[in-house]
Amino acid sequence: MIRFVLLAICLAFAPTIALAEEHVRPLTIDSTPLRLNVGQHQDKGIGKLRFRGSVRLTSNDKDFGGLSALYVSDDRMHFIAISDVSHWVTGTLHYSDGKLTGVSGAEIGPLRGLDGHPLVGKDGDAEGLAVSDISSTAFVSFERDHRIWAYEIKNNGLDTTPHVVATPPELKRAPGNSGLEGIALLRGGTLLALTEEFKDANGNFHGWLVPTGTKGKIEPLALKPRKPFALTDVRQLENGDILTLERRFSRIGGIGFEMRRIPATEIAPGAVLDGEVIADAGMSYVIDNMEGLSVNRGPNGETLIYIISDDNFNHPLQQTMLMMFELGE
């Protein structure tokens, strides 16, 4: 009889338990400094990227990982990252002698849907992040259900209800896992939105110039592919040039990434974007599945490049790591 009573109580409370929503919580992150090269020989950088520190990030929080995009604040002290399993993460960066030496956590929370409720799992497959410091708005692009949503930034986090940013109708035809992988906020408030592997009739990757306000129209452009790389993120430099972050993977060649620098003069409706390869990293470097990119000005006017990896929650084979470089000319 007691068993039946307990079962009845559990069933009575089951709907309440199922509907319990996740909330923002403190996050502890441990960081371990990493070398640039795998062996004893240590390069000063990769191509035109001068090495300024790298750290491995770990946490006991079950939702930490899968980080696909990154924003580092103008003062270079704080960051926001988003994951491809419906979460955002904030934290603090630590330096010594101008080099990145550590990261500490702040908070982790769920990305919310248009109804204000937390997204769950791949419903929030967030891949791209672009932040407007002027309006304190974070634009987030998602795959699978391809879309761009805008979140108000409050208390340095994204615990707000988003609104929809209009996207082109043809985006619905993108492969489920190869949609808007990278977005960058250009000067003037337009988003440069590039897809991972959604090709047009000429074999180029689809992209668009997307207005963030009520004025203007969506204009197409494209990114010329460089096999075997696929786009993972994009950012604009202070002079208007564009940096792309692109990755490759094969069972024989392992993981790798490259960066291209695209002149500002090429960013126009109908353009096919291409540029100089300024870095190409393979398995001789301590890298992982590098997906997120952020660009900042250093204290001496130098351009700083931050790159974060998506570990795919594939422990211990993969890791979350954050690398910092200085861009050389």
N, C-alpha and C positions, 0 to 999 in steps of 0.2 A: 504493500500500500504506500509506504514511504517513497519507493522508487517512482510510482506513478505521480505522486504529488510533486516530487522534484522535477520530473519530466515536464509536467504541466507548467511549473514556474519558469523553466528554461524556455519553453515554447512561447510563453507569454511575453518574455523579455527579448526574444530573438529579433523581432523587427527593429526594436530600439537599438540593439547592438549593431545590426547590419547597417543602420542609417547613421551611426556615429561617424562624424567627420574628422578628418585629420586637421591639425592646426599647426601654426608656426611653433618651432621649438628650438632651444639652444643646440648648437652643433659644436662638437669638439673635433678638431682636425690636428693630426700629428704630421710633421713634415721631416723628411730626411734629405740632406743635400746629396746631389748626384753629380758625377763627372760628365763631361761632354762626350768623350770617346769611350769605347768599350775596353780597349787595351791600355797599356802603359803610356803610349804616346798620346798627348793631349793637344788637339788643335786649338787655335785661338778663336775659331769660329767656323761657320759653315757658309761658304761663298762670301756674300757681302754682309752676312750677319755675324757680328762680333759677340762672342759668348759673354753673358753677364749673370749666369747662375741658373741652376735647375734644381728642383726639389720633387721628391715623391710624396704624394698626399694620401693619408689613410684615415679612416674613421670607423668607429664601431657602429655608427648609425646605418641601419640596413638600407636606407634609401640614398646613401652617399655613393656616387659613381655615375657612369654614363654621361659625363659632362660634355656637352656638344658645342657650347658657345660661351663667350667670355666678354666681360666689360670691366676694365680697370679704370678707376676714378681719375680725374685730372691730377689730383695730388699724389697719385700712385700708391695710396695707402690702403684702399679698399677695393673689393671686387664683387661682382655679381656673376654667377654662372647658372646656366640652365641645363637640365638633364633631359634625355630622351624618354624618361619614364615619369613625366608630369611633376617635376620638382624644380625649385630654384634654391640656390645656395649663396650665402654671403660670407665674407671673411676678411681678414686683415693680412697685408703683405709686410714682410720684414726684410730689411736690407742691412748690409755692412759694407762700407767702402764702395758704395755704388753698385753692389751686386746683390741679387736676390738670394736670401739665405733661409727663409722660412715662411710658413703660412700658418695662421691660426684661424679657427672657425668662429663664426658669429651665430648664424641662424640657418635653418633649413625649413622649407615650407612647401605646400602643394601649389602648383599652378591651378588657377580656378577657371571654370568654364563661364559661358555667357550668362548662366543662371546663378552664378556665384558659388556653386558647389565645386569641391576639388575634382580635378580630372584624375583618372586612375590609369596607371600603366601606360600603354601605348596610345591611349586616347589623347595623351599630351606628349606626343613624340616631337618635342621641341628641338629644333636644329639650328636656327639662326637667331641672333640677338643684336639689336641696334638701339642705342640709348641716346635720347635727346636731353642734354643737361638743361637746356633752356626751358622746356616744358615738363621736365621730370617724368618723361614717358619712356617706357621700354617697349619696343616693337619686337614681337616674337613670331618667327615663322615655324610652321609645323608640317610634317610629312604625314603620309597615309590619308588623313583628311586634310588635304592641302589648303592652307589658309595663313593669313597674317592677322594677329590680334595685337592690340595696343593696351598695355597695362600702365596705370599710374604708379609711380614709385613712391612708397611711403615708408618712412623709418628705414630707408636703404634696402627694403625688400619689395617683393612683387605680390604681396598678399592683398590684392584688389581684384575687382571684377573687370574683365577686359571689355573693349568694344572692337567691332570688326573694321579692318582696313580692306577696302575693295581690292580684289585681285583679278587678273584676266581670266575669262571663261576657259581658255585653252589649258589652264593649269590643271583643270580637273582630269585631263588626259595623261598627266604625268604618272609614271610608275609609282606604286605605293610607297616604296622606300627610296625614291630618287627624286624627290620634289625640291622645295626651296631650302637648300642646304645652307646658303649663306646670304645674309642681307647686310647692307651698310647704309648708314644715313649720310647722304651727300650734303654738301653745303647748299642751302636753299630749301632744305626740308624734304627732298625727294629720296625715296629708298631705291638703292640698286639691289635688285633681287635676282639671284642666280641659282639655277637648278644643278643638281648633282650629276645626273646622267639622262636627262630628258632632252633628246636631240630633235632638231628641226629637220626640214627636208634636205638641208645641205650638210647634215652631220655635225652641226654645232650645238652646244648646249643652250637651251632656251634661257632667256633672261628678260627682265623688264625694268623700266624706270617707273616707279609706283608713287604717285602723290600720297602724302600722308594727311592732307587736308581736303577741303571740298572743291578746291580749284585744280585745274589741270586734268590731263587724261593719261591713262596708262600707255606707255610707249614701249614697243619691243626692241630688244637688241639680243646679242648672243655672245657666248664665250667660245673661242676656238679651242678644241680639246688638244691635249698633249698626252698621247697614250704612253703608259698605262694609267695616267693620273686622273682622278675625279675631284671636283671642287668640294671643299669642306667649309671654307669661310672666305670673307672678303672685307676689306677695310679701306678707307680713304686716308691718304696722308695729308699733311698740312698744306702742301703745294697743289693738292687736287689729284695727284696720281693715285692709282688704285693698287693695292697689294692683294694677291690671291694666295690662299693656302690650299694646297691640293695634296692628296694622298694616293699611295699605291699599295697593293698587297698581292702577293702570290706565294704559293707554297715553296717555290724555289728561291725567289728573291727576297722573301720576307716583307717587312713593312718599310715604308719610306715616305718622305714628303718633299714637296718642292714649293717655292714661292715665286710668283711672277710679279713684275712691276709694270703696270699698264699706264701709259701717259694720259694725263688729264684731257688732252685734246681728242682722245679717242672716245670719250664717254658721251655718246650722242644717240638719239633714236635711230634704229636701223643698223648700228655699227656692229662689227664682229670684233670683239675685244681679243687682243693678244699682246704679248709683251716680253721683255727680257726675263729670263730665268736668273734670279739673283741668289738662289740657294737650292741645293739638291742633296738631301740627306738619306742615307741608307743604313744598313745594319752595322756599319762600323761606328755609329753613334748610339748613345743611350737615348732612344726615342721610343714612342709607342704610336698608337692610333691618334695622331695629332689632328684635332678637329676645330678647336676654337682659337680665334685670333683677336687681339686687341692692340691698339696703337696709341702711344702717349708721347708727350714731350718730357725729356729729362730735365734736371735742374740746370744743366749747362746748355740747354737748347738742342740736345741730341734727340734723335727719334728712337724710342724704345719699342720693342716688339715683344709681346707676350703670347705664348702658344700653350694651350692646354689640351690634354689627351682624354679621349673617351675610352674607358677600360672595358666597356660592354658588360660590366659585372662579371667578367671572366677571370676570376681570381683562382690561382696566383699567376696565371699565364700572362695577364695584362695588368697594367697599373695606371693610376691617375697621376699624371705628372705635369708640372708647370715649368716652362722654360722662359728665360728672358734673354733678349739680344739687343744690341745696338745696331741700327741700320747704317752701314757705310755707304759712301758714294762711289 
